[in-house]
């Protein structure tokens, strides 16, 4: 696997952008200069993230999300620890 994170990644296994290997390494996301831990999906090239909203769930049992636009920075957490 490369040292650069994917351009688009989703935490849901149902998504075509789900990547189990990348998620296992740990992904850090900084959105608008602030590190976020509630990111469900991101796209670097389009400049957006989907953030989970509280503990509310949709009818399929997935977290409710809010799409926010802005600069996105992503890195692998295991690289930062080394």
N, C-alpha and C positions, 0 to 999 in steps of 0.2 A: 504494500500500500504506500502511496506517495506521502510526502510530508506536508502537502497542502490540503486543507479540508475541502470537501466538495462545495461547489457553488450553491447548491440547493440541497437541503436535508430536512427530513421530517421524522419525528419520533414515533409516528403511527405506523405499525406494520402493514396496514392496508394501503398505504400510499406508494406510488411508484418511485418516490424519492427517498424511501426508507433505506438506510445502509447500516446494517448491524455491526459491521467491522468498525466503521467510523464512530458509532455511538459507544462501542465497547472501549475505545481509546479515550473517550471523554472529550466533549466539545465545550469550549468556552465561547460565549457570545457577548460582545459589547455593542450596545445599541445606543446611538446618540451620546457616546462617551461614558455610558454607565453599564457596568457588567450586570447582565440579567440572568436569572436562574429559572424563569418561568416561560422560556421560549419553547414552543411546540414545533415550529417550522421556521425556516429562514431562507432568503434568497439574496445573495450578495450582489449579483449583477443588477437585479431590479430594485434593490434597496428597500426591503421590507422584512418584517418578522411577524409571526403570529404568536401572541402572548395569551397564556391561559388567564381567564378572568375568575378569580376567586376559586371556590370549590364547586361551582355549579357545573352540571353535566348536561349534555344534550340527550336526546331520546335513545341514542345508541350507546350511552355510557362513556362517551369521550368528553374531555374537558371543553367547555365553551371557550372560544378564542376571539381575539380582537386583532385585526390586521393594522399594523402601524408602519408608516413610511418614514425612512430616514437612513442615515449612514450605518452600515452593519460591518463589524469586524469580527472575524472568527479565527480560532486557533485550537490546536489539540492540547488538552490539558496535560497529557503525559510528557509532551515536549517542554512545557513550562516548568515542570517539576525537576526535569533532568538537568 
